[in-house]
Amino acid sequence: MATIVVIGASGGIGRYLMMELAKGHRTVGTFCNHNPVASDWLSTYKESVGTDPEMHHLDLVEDSLDA
């Protein structure tokens, strides 16, 4: 089982990839603006895959503006 990182996992294509790839692999997703926990995406993912998604907030733009 491979570990696959999906950048932009809360968007349309990323959301689909997370759910499909999680059926046979460990998936880790990132999000920036669309928090998947604050939407119906989380319940859809749990229903489809059977576990909570591993998601990490990725905010590179804001960090680079502060520098």
C-alpha positions in Angstrom: 0.0 0.0 0.0 1.5 3.3 -1.1 1.0 6.7 0.6 -0.3 9.3 -1.8 -0.4 13.0 -1.2 -3.1 14.9 -2.9 -2.5 18.7 -3.2 -5.8 20.5 -3.2 -7.8 17.6 -1.9 -10.8 19.8 -0.9 -11.5 20.9 -4.5 -13.4 19.0 -7.2 -10.7 16.9 -8.8 -8.7 16.5 -5.6 -11.8 15.4 -3.7 -12.5 12.8 -6.2 -8.9 11.6 -6.2 -8.8 11.4 -2.4 -11.9 9.1 -2.3 -10.9 6.9 -5.2 -7.2 6.5 -4.2 -8.2 5.8 -0.5 -9.8 2.6 -1.6 -6.4 0.9 -2.0 -3.8 3.3 -0.6 -3.1 5.6 2.3 -4.0 9.1 1.2 -3.0 12.4 2.7 -4.7 15.6 1.5 -3.9 19.3 1.7 -6.3 22.2 1.5 -5.9 26.0 1.6 -9.2 27.9 1.3 -11.9 25.2 1.3 -11.8 23.6 4.7 -13.3 20.1 4.1 -14.2 19.6 7.8 -16.6 22.6 7.5 -18.6 21.1 4.6 -20.5 18.0 3.7 -17.3 16.6 2.1 -16.2 15.0 5.4 -19.4 12.9 5.8 -19.3 11.9 2.1 -15.7 10.8 2.5 -16.4 8.8 5.7 -19.4 7.1 4.0 -17.4 6.2 0.9 -14.1 5.2 2.5 -15.0 4.2 6.0 -12.5 6.4 7.9 -11.7 10.0 8.5 -9.5 11.7 5.9 -6.0 12.8 6.8 -6.0 16.5 5.9 -3.5 19.2 6.5 -3.9 23.0 6.0 -1.4 24.3 3.5 -1.0 28.1 3.6 2.1 28.9 1.6 0.8 32.2 0.2 0.1 33.9 3.5 3.5 32.7 4.9 5.4 34.1 1.9 3.7 37.5 2.2 4.8 37.8 5.8 8.4 37.3 5.0 
